[in-house]
């Protein structure tokens, strides 16, 4: 998905805009699930998941940040 905002904006900034289409919501839910699956496969629990800890990548994907409160499974 092509990024319509600048790289590094947090996901909260997208949610604070007007209306977000269903297709964009589904895309980002998939991105989040994929990121969490990869992290959990390494035995890591995030523990502070919130829109402010999700950044947009250059290609429009999500980057999961702030692993300070993580816990090994």
GUFIKE-552856 format. One record per atom (N, C-alpha, C, O): residue in three letters; atom name; z, y negated, x. Coordinates in steps of 0.05 Angstrom, whole numbers, plus 32768, in hexadecimal, padded with zeros to 4 digits. Example, Ala and Ser with C-alpha at 12.3 -4.5 7.8 and 13.67 -1.06 7.14 Angstrom:
aa->ALA | at->N | Z->809C | Y->8072 | X->8108 .
aa->ALA | at->CA | Z->809C | Y->805A | X->80F6 .
aa->ALA | at->C | Z->809C | Y->8042 | X->8108 .
aa->ALA | at->O | Z->80A9 | Y->8042 | X->811D .
aa->SER | at->N | Z->808E | Y->802D | X->8101 .
aa->SER | at->CA | Z->808F | Y->8015 | X->8111 .
aa->SER | at->C | Z->809D | Y->7FFF | X->8102 .
aa->SER | at->O | Z->80A1 | Y->7FE9 | X->810C .
END
This chain:
aa->UNK | at->N | Z->8000 | Y->8018 | X->8011 .
aa->UNK | at->CA | Z->8000 | Y->8000 | X->8000 .
aa->UNK | at->C | Z->8000 | Y->7FE7 | X->8012 .
aa->UNK | at->O | Z->8010 | Y->7FE5 | X->8024 .
aa->UNK | at->N | Z->7FEE | Y->7FD6 | X->800D .
aa->UNK | at->CA | Z->7FEC | Y->7FBD | X->801C .
aa->UNK | at->C | Z->8004 | Y->7FAB | X->8016 .
aa->UNK | at->O | Z->800B | Y->7FA7 | X->7FFE .
aa->UNK | at->N | Z->8010 | Y->7FA0 | X->802A .
aa->UNK | at->CA | Z->8027 | Y->7F8F | X->8027 .
aa->UNK | at->C | Z->801F | Y->7F74 | X->801E .
aa->UNK | at->O | Z->800E | Y->7F67 | X->802A .
aa->UNK | at->N | Z->802B | Y->7F6A | X->8008 .
aa->UNK | at->CA | Z->8024 | Y->7F50 | X->7FFD .
aa->UNK | at->C | Z->8039 | Y->7F3B | X->8006 .
aa->UNK | at->O | Z->8036 | Y->7F23 | X->7FFE .
aa->UNK | at->N | Z->804C | Y->7F43 | X->8015 .
aa->UNK | at->CA | Z->8060 | Y->7F30 | X->8020 .
aa->UNK | at->C | Z->8062 | Y->7F33 | X->803E .
aa->UNK | at->O | Z->8056 | Y->7F46 | X->8049 .
aa->UNK | at->N | Z->8070 | Y->7F21 | X->804B .
aa->UNK | at->CA | Z->8072 | Y->7F23 | X->8068 .
aa->UNK | at->C | Z->8083 | Y->7F3A | X->8070 .
aa->UNK | at->O | Z->8096 | Y->7F42 | X->8063 .
aa->UNK | at->N | Z->807C | Y->7F45 | X->8087 .
aa->UNK | at->CA | Z->808B | Y->7F5B | X->8094 .
aa->UNK | at->C | Z->80A8 | Y->7F54 | X->8098 .
aa->UNK | at->O | Z->80AE | Y->7F3D | X->80A0 .
aa->UNK | at->N | Z->80BA | Y->7F66 | X->8092 .
aa->UNK | at->CA | Z->80D6 | Y->7F62 | X->8096 .
aa->UNK | at->C | Z->80E5 | Y->7F57 | X->807F .
aa->UNK | at->O | Z->80FE | Y->7F56 | X->8080 .
aa->UNK | at->N | Z->80D8 | Y->7F4E | X->8069 .
aa->UNK | at->CA | Z->80E7 | Y->7F46 | X->8052 .
aa->UNK | at->C | Z->80F7 | Y->7F5E | X->8047 .
aa->UNK | at->O | Z->80EE | Y->7F74 | X->8048 .
aa->UNK | at->N | Z->810F | Y->7F58 | X->803D .
aa->UNK | at->CA | Z->811D | Y->7F6F | X->8031 .
aa->UNK | at->C | Z->8114 | Y->7F74 | X->8015 .
aa->UNK | at->O | Z->8109 | Y->7F62 | X->8007 .
aa->UNK | at->N | Z->8119 | Y->7F8C | X->800C .
aa->UNK | at->CA | Z->8110 | Y->7F95 | X->7FF2 .
aa->UNK | at->C | Z->811C | Y->7F84 | X->7FDB .
aa->UNK | at->O | Z->8110 | Y->7F81 | X->7FC6 .
aa->UNK | at->N | Z->8133 | Y->7F79 | X->7FE0 .
aa->UNK | at->CA | Z->8140 | Y->7F68 | X->7FCC .
aa->UNK | at->C | Z->812E | Y->7F50 | X->7FC5 .
aa->UNK | at->O | Z->812E | Y->7F47 | X->7FAE .
aa->UNK | at->N | Z->811F | Y->7F46 | X->7FD8 .
aa->UNK | at->CA | Z->810E | Y->7F2F | X->7FD3 .
aa->UNK | at->C | Z->80F8 | Y->7F37 | X->7FBF .
aa->UNK | at->O | Z->80EF | Y->7F26 | X->7FAF .
aa->UNK | at->N | Z->80EE | Y->7F50 | X->7FC0 .
aa->UNK | at->CA | Z->80DA | Y->7F59 | X->7FAD .
aa->UNK | at->C | Z->80E6 | Y->7F5A | X->7F91 .
aa->UNK | at->O | Z->80DA | Y->7F52 | X->7F7E .
aa->UNK | at->N | Z->80FF | Y->7F65 | X->7F8F .
aa->UNK | at->CA | Z->810C | Y->7F68 | X->7F76 .
aa->UNK | at->C | Z->8112 | Y->7F4D | X->7F69 .
aa->UNK | at->O | Z->8115 | Y->7F4B | X->7F50 .
aa->UNK | at->N | Z->8115 | Y->7F38 | X->7F79 .
aa->UNK | at->CA | Z->811C | Y->7F1E | X->7F6E .
aa->UNK | at->C | Z->8103 | Y->7F0E | X->7F65 .
aa->UNK | at->O | Z->8106 | Y->7EF9 | X->7F58 .
aa->UNK | at->N | Z->80EC | Y->7F19 | X->7F6A .
aa->UNK | at->CA | Z->80D3 | Y->7F0C | X->7F60 .
aa->UNK | at->C | Z->80D1 | Y->7F11 | X->7F43 .
aa->UNK | at->O | Z->80E2 | Y->7F1E | X->7F37 .
aa->UNK | at->N | Z->80BC | Y->7F07 | X->7F37 .
aa->UNK | at->CA | Z->80B9 | Y->7F0A | X->7F1A .
aa->UNK | at->C | Z->80B6 | Y->7F27 | X->7F12 .
aa->UNK | at->O | Z->80CA | Y->7F36 | X->7F15 .
aa->UNK | at->N | Z->80A0 | Y->7F30 | X->7F09 .
aa->UNK | at->CA | Z->809D | Y->7F4B | X->7EFE .
aa->UNK | at->C | Z->8090 | Y->7F5C | X->7F14 .
aa->UNK | at->O | Z->807C | Y->7F55 | X->7F1F .
aa->UNK | at->N | Z->809B | Y->7F74 | X->7F18 .
aa->UNK | at->CA | Z->8090 | Y->7F87 | X->7F2B .
aa->UNK | at->C | Z->8083 | Y->7F9E | X->7F1A .
aa->UNK | at->O | Z->8090 | Y->7FA8 | X->7F08 .
aa->UNK | at->N | Z->806B | Y->7FA5 | X->7F1F .
aa->UNK | at->CA | Z->805D | Y->7FB9 | X->7F0F .
aa->UNK | at->C | Z->8069 | Y->7FD4 | X->7F12 .
aa->UNK | at->O | Z->8077 | Y->7FDA | X->7F26 .
aa->UNK | at->N | Z->8064 | Y->7FE5 | X->7EFF .
aa->UNK | at->CA | Z->806E | Y->8001 | X->7EFF .
aa->UNK | at->C | Z->8063 | Y->8010 | X->7F17 .
aa->UNK | at->O | Z->8071 | Y->8020 | X->7F24 .
aa->UNK | at->N | Z->804A | Y->800B | X->7F1E .
aa->UNK | at->CA | Z->803D | Y->8019 | X->7F35 .
aa->UNK | at->C | Z->804B | Y->8012 | X->7F4F .
aa->UNK | at->O | Z->8050 | Y->8023 | X->7F60 .
aa->UNK | at->N | Z->8052 | Y->7FF8 | X->7F52 .
aa->UNK | at->CA | Z->8061 | Y->7FF0 | X->7F6B .
aa->UNK | at->C | Z->807D | Y->7FFC | X->7F6B .
aa->UNK | at->O | Z->8086 | Y->8005 | X->7F80 .
aa->UNK | at->N | Z->808A | Y->7FFD | X->7F55 .
aa->UNK | at->CA | Z->80A5 | Y->8009 | X->7F54 .
aa->UNK | at->C | Z->80A4 | Y->8026 | X->7F5B .
aa->UNK | at->O | Z->80B4 | Y->8030 | X->7F6B .
aa->UNK | at->N | Z->8090 | Y->8035 | X->7F50 .
aa->UNK | at->CA | Z->808D | Y->8051 | X->7F56 .
aa->UNK | at->C | Z->8087 | Y->8055 | X->7F74 .
aa->UNK | at->O | Z->8092 | Y->8068 | X->7F81 .
aa->UNK | at->N | Z->8076 | Y->8045 | X->7F7F .
aa->UNK | at->CA | Z->8070 | Y->8046 | X->7F9C .
aa->UNK | at->C | Z->8089 | Y->8043 | X->7FAD .
aa->UNK | at->O | Z->808E | Y->8053 | X->7FBF .
aa->UNK | at->N | Z->809A | Y->8030 | X->7FA7 .
aa->UNK | at->CA | Z->80B1 | Y->802B | X->7FB7 .
aa->UNK | at->C | Z->80C7 | Y->8040 | X->7FB2 .
aa->UNK | at->O | Z->80D6 | Y->8046 | X->7FC4 .
aa->UNK | at->N | Z->80C9 | Y->804B | X->7F9B .
aa->UNK | at->CA | Z->80DB | Y->8061 | X->7F96 .
aa->UNK | at->C | Z->80D3 | Y->8079 | X->7FA7 .
aa->UNK | at->O | Z->80E4 | Y->8086 | X->7FB4 .
aa->UNK | at->N | Z->80B9 | Y->807F | X->7FA8 .
aa->UNK | at->CA | Z->80AF | Y->8094 | X->7FB9 .
aa->UNK | at->C | Z->80B5 | Y->808E | X->7FD6 .
aa->UNK | at->O | Z->80BD | Y->80A0 | X->7FE5 .
aa->UNK | at->N | Z->80B0 | Y->8076 | X->7FDF .
aa->UNK | at->CA | Z->80B6 | Y->806E | X->7FFB .
aa->UNK | at->C | Z->80D3 | Y->8072 | X->8002 .
aa->UNK | at->O | Z->80DA | Y->807D | X->8017 .
aa->UNK | at->N | Z->80E5 | Y->806A | X->7FF0 .
aa->UNK | at->CA | Z->8102 | Y->806D | X->7FF4 .
aa->UNK | at->C | Z->810A | Y->808A | X->7FF6 .
aa->UNK | at->O | Z->8119 | Y->8092 | X->8007 .
aa->UNK | at->N | Z->8100 | Y->809A | X->7FE3 .
aa->UNK | at->CA | Z->8106 | Y->80B7 | X->7FE3 .
aa->UNK | at->C | Z->80FC | Y->80C4 | X->7FFD .
aa->UNK | at->O | Z->810A | Y->80D5 | X->8008 .
aa->UNK | at->N | Z->80E4 | Y->80BD | X->8006 .
aa->UNK | at->CA | Z->80DA | Y->80C8 | X->801F .
aa->UNK | at->C | Z->80EB | Y->80C1 | X->8037 .
aa->UNK | at->O | Z->80F0 | Y->80D1 | X->8048 .
aa->UNK | at->N | Z->80F4 | Y->80A8 | X->8038 .
aa->UNK | at->CA | Z->8105 | Y->809F | X->804E .
aa->UNK | at->C | Z->811F | Y->80AE | X->804E .
aa->UNK | at->O | Z->8129 | Y->80B7 | X->8062 .
aa->UNK | at->N | Z->812B | Y->80B0 | X->8036 .
aa->UNK | at->CA | Z->8145 | Y->80BE | X->8034 .
aa->UNK | at->C | Z->8142 | Y->80DC | X->803B .
aa->UNK | at->O | Z->8154 | Y->80E7 | X->8047 .
aa->UNK | at->N | Z->812C | Y->80E8 | X->8033 .
aa->UNK | at->CA | Z->8128 | Y->8104 | X->803A .
aa->UNK | at->C | Z->8127 | Y->8108 | X->8058 .
aa->UNK | at->O | Z->8132 | Y->811B | X->8062 .
aa->UNK | at->N | Z->8119 | Y->80F6 | X->8066 .
aa->UNK | at->CA | Z->8117 | Y->80F8 | X->8083 .
aa->UNK | at->C | Z->8133 | Y->80F4 | X->8090 .
aa->UNK | at->O | Z->813A | Y->8102 | X->80A3 .
aa->UNK | at->N | Z->8142 | Y->80E0 | X->8087 .
aa->UNK | at->CA | Z->815C | Y->80DB | X->8092 .
aa->UNK | at->C | Z->816F | Y->80F2 | X->808C .
aa->UNK | at->O | Z->817E | Y->80FB | X->809E .
aa->UNK | at->N | Z->816F | Y->80FC | X->8074 .
aa->UNK | at->CA | Z->8181 | Y->8113 | X->806D .
aa->UNK | at->C | Z->8179 | Y->812C | X->807C .
aa->UNK | at->O | Z->818B | Y->813C | X->8082 .
aa->UNK | at->N | Z->8160 | Y->8130 | X->8082 .
aa->UNK | at->CA | Z->8157 | Y->8147 | X->8092 .
aa->UNK | at->C | Z->8163 | Y->8147 | X->80AE .
aa->UNK | at->O | Z->8165 | Y->815C | X->80BA .
aa->UNK | at->N | Z->816A | Y->812F | X->80B7 .
aa->UNK | at->CA | Z->8177 | Y->812D | X->80D1 .
aa->UNK | at->C | Z->8196 | Y->812E | X->80CF .
aa->UNK | at->O | Z->81A4 | Y->812A | X->80E3 .
aa->UNK | at->N | Z->81A0 | Y->8133 | X->80B7 .
aa->UNK | at->CA | Z->81BD | Y->8135 | X->80B3 .
aa->UNK | at->C | Z->81CB | Y->811B | X->80B0 .
aa->UNK | at->O | Z->81E3 | Y->811A | X->80B6 .
aa->UNK | at->N | Z->81BD | Y->8106 | X->80A8 .
aa->UNK | at->CA | Z->81C9 | Y->80EB | X->80A6 .
aa->UNK | at->C | Z->81CB | Y->80E2 | X->8089 .
aa->UNK | at->O | Z->81B7 | Y->80E5 | X->807A .
aa->UNK | at->N | Z->81E2 | Y->80D8 | X->8081 .
aa->UNK | at->CA | Z->81E5 | Y->80CC | X->8067 .
aa->UNK | at->C | Z->81E7 | Y->80AE | X->806A .
aa->UNK | at->O | Z->81F6 | Y->80A4 | X->807C .
aa->UNK | at->N | Z->81D8 | Y->809E | X->805B .
aa->UNK | at->CA | Z->81D7 | Y->8081 | X->805F .
aa->UNK | at->C | Z->81F0 | Y->8072 | X->8056 .
aa->UNK | at->O | Z->81F9 | Y->8062 | X->8065 .
aa->UNK | at->N | Z->81FB | Y->8077 | X->8040 .
aa->UNK | at->CA | Z->8214 | Y->806C | X->8035 .
aa->UNK | at->C | Z->8214 | Y->804E | X->802E .
aa->UNK | at->O | Z->8228 | Y->8045 | X->8024 .
aa->UNK | at->N | Z->81FF | Y->803F | X->8034 .
aa->UNK | at->CA | Z->81FE | Y->8023 | X->802C .
aa->UNK | at->C | Z->81E2 | Y->801C | X->8022 .
aa->UNK | at->O | Z->81D6 | Y->8008 | X->802B .
aa->UNK | at->N | Z->81D8 | Y->802C | X->8010 .
aa->UNK | at->CA | Z->81BD | Y->8028 | X->8007 .
aa->UNK | at->C | Z->81BD | Y->8013 | X->7FF1 .
aa->UNK | at->O | Z->81CA | Y->8015 | X->7FDC .
aa->UNK | at->N | Z->81AE | Y->7FFD | X->7FF7 .
aa->UNK | at->CA | Z->81AA | Y->7FE7 | X->7FE4 .
aa->UNK | at->C | Z->8191 | Y->7FD8 | X->7FEC .
aa->UNK | at->O | Z->8187 | Y->7FDB | X->8002 .
aa->UNK | at->N | Z->8186 | Y->7FC9 | X->7FD9 .
aa->UNK | at->CA | Z->816C | Y->7FBB | X->7FDF .
aa->UNK | at->C | Z->816C | Y->7FAB | X->7FF8 .
aa->UNK | at->O | Z->8158 | Y->7FA8 | X->8006 .
aa->UNK | at->N | Z->8183 | Y->7F9F | X->7FFF .
aa->UNK | at->CA | Z->8184 | Y->7F8E | X->8017 .
aa->UNK | at->C | Z->8181 | Y->7F9E | X->8031 .
aa->UNK | at->O | Z->817A | Y->7F93 | X->8046 .
aa->UNK | at->N | Z->8185 | Y->7FB8 | X->8030 .
aa->UNK | at->CA | Z->8182 | Y->7FC9 | X->8047 .
aa->UNK | at->C | Z->8167 | Y->7FD7 | X->8048 .
aa->UNK | at->O | Z->8163 | Y->7FEA | X->8058 .
aa->UNK | at->N | Z->8154 | Y->7FCE | X->8038 .
aa->UNK | at->CA | Z->8139 | Y->7FD9 | X->8038 .
aa->UNK | at->C | Z->8126 | Y->7FC2 | X->8040 .
aa->UNK | at->O | Z->8125 | Y->7FAD | X->8033 .
aa->UNK | at->N | Z->8117 | Y->7FC5 | X->8056 .
aa->UNK | at->CA | Z->8104 | Y->7FB1 | X->805F .
aa->UNK | at->C | Z->80E8 | Y->7FBB | X->805A .
aa->UNK | at->O | Z->80E3 | Y->7FD3 | X->8058 .
aa->UNK | at->N | Z->80D6 | Y->7FA8 | X->8057 .
aa->UNK | at->CA | Z->80BA | Y->7FAF | X->8053 .
aa->UNK | at->C | Z->80AC | Y->7FB0 | X->806F .
aa->UNK | at->O | Z->80AF | Y->7F9F | X->8080 .
aa->UNK | at->N | Z->809D | Y->7FC6 | X->8073 .
aa->UNK | at->CA | Z->808E | Y->7FC9 | X->808B .
aa->UNK | at->C | Z->8074 | Y->7FBA | X->808A .
aa->UNK | at->O | Z->806D | Y->7FAF | X->8075 .
aa->UNK | at->N | Z->8066 | Y->7FB9 | X->80A0 .
aa->UNK | at->CA | Z->804C | Y->7FAA | X->80A1 .
aa->UNK | at->C | Z->8038 | Y->7FB6 | X->808E .
aa->UNK | at->O | Z->8027 | Y->7FA8 | X->8084 .
aa->UNK | at->N | Z->803A | Y->7FD1 | X->8089 .
aa->UNK | at->CA | Z->8026 | Y->7FDE | X->8078 .
aa->UNK | at->C | Z->8030 | Y->7FDF | X->805B .
aa->UNK | at->O | Z->8023 | Y->7FEC | X->804A .
aa->UNK | at->N | Z->8046 | Y->7FD2 | X->8055 .
aa->UNK | at->CA | Z->8050 | Y->7FD2 | X->8039 .
aa->UNK | at->C | Z->8064 | Y->7FE7 | X->8032 .
aa->UNK | at->O | Z->806E | Y->7FE9 | X->801C .
aa->UNK | at->N | Z->806B | Y->7FF8 | X->8046 .
aa->UNK | at->CA | Z->807E | Y->800D | X->8041 .
aa->UNK | at->C | Z->809B | Y->8003 | X->8044 .
aa->UNK | at->O | Z->809F | Y->7FEB | X->804A .
aa->UNK | at->N | Z->80AE | Y->8014 | X->803F .
aa->UNK | at->CA | Z->80CA | Y->800D | X->8041 .
aa->UNK | at->C | Z->80D6 | Y->8016 | X->805C .
aa->UNK | at->O | Z->80CF | Y->802C | X->8065 .
aa->UNK | at->N | Z->80E6 | Y->8006 | X->8068 .
aa->UNK | at->CA | Z->80F6 | Y->800D | X->807F .
aa->UNK | at->C | Z->8113 | Y->800D | X->8078 .
aa->UNK | at->O | Z->811D | Y->7FF9 | X->806F .
aa->UNK | at->N | Z->8120 | Y->8023 | X->807C .
aa->UNK | at->CA | Z->813C | Y->8026 | X->8076 .
aa->UNK | at->C | Z->814C | Y->801B | X->808E .
aa->UNK | at->O | Z->8148 | Y->8024 | X->80A4 .
aa->UNK | at->N | Z->815F | Y->8008 | X->8088 .
aa->UNK | at->CA | Z->816E | Y->7FFB | X->809E .
aa->UNK | at->C | Z->818C | Y->7FFD | X->8099 .
aa->UNK | at->O | Z->8195 | Y->8008 | X->8085 .
aa->UNK | at->N | Z->819B | Y->7FF3 | X->80AC .
aa->UNK | at->CA | Z->81B8 | Y->7FF1 | X->80AB .
aa->UNK | at->C | Z->81C5 | Y->800D | X->80A9 .
aa->UNK | at->O | Z->81D0 | Y->8015 | X->8094 .
aa->UNK | at->N | Z->81C4 | Y->801B | X->80BF .
aa->UNK | at->CA | Z->81D0 | Y->8036 | X->80C1 .
aa->UNK | at->C | Z->81EC | Y->8035 | X->80CC .
aa->UNK | at->O | Z->81F7 | Y->8049 | X->80D5 .
aa->UNK | at->N | Z->81F9 | Y->801D | X->80CB .
aa->UNK | at->CA | Z->8214 | Y->801B | X->80D5 .
aa->UNK | at->C | Z->8229 | Y->802B | X->80C5 .
aa->UNK | at->O | Z->823D | Y->8033 | X->80D1 .
aa->UNK | at->N | Z->8224 | Y->802F | X->80AC .
aa->UNK | at->CA | Z->8236 | Y->803F | X->809C .
aa->UNK | at->C | Z->822E | Y->805B | X->8097 .
aa->UNK | at->O | Z->8236 | Y->8068 | X->8083 .
aa->UNK | at->N | Z->821E | Y->8066 | X->80A9 .
aa->UNK | at->CA | Z->8214 | Y->8081 | X->80A6 .
aa->UNK | at->C | Z->8229 | Y->8096 | X->80AC .
aa->UNK | at->O | Z->823E | Y->8090 | X->80B9 .
aa->UNK | at->N | Z->8225 | Y->80AD | X->80A2 .
aa->UNK | at->CA | Z->8237 | Y->80C4 | X->80A6 .
aa->UNK | at->C | Z->8226 | Y->80DD | X->80AB .
aa->UNK | at->O | Z->8213 | Y->80E2 | X->809C .
aa->UNK | at->N | Z->822E | Y->80EC | X->80BF .
aa->UNK | at->CA | Z->8221 | Y->8106 | X->80C3 .
aa->UNK | at->C | Z->822A | Y->8119 | X->80AD .
aa->UNK | at->O | Z->8241 | Y->811A | X->80A6 .
aa->UNK | at->N | Z->8216 | Y->8128 | X->80A3 .
aa->UNK | at->CA | Z->821D | Y->813C | X->808E .
aa->UNK | at->C | Z->822E | Y->8153 | X->809A .
aa->UNK | at->O | Z->8235 | Y->8165 | X->808C .
END
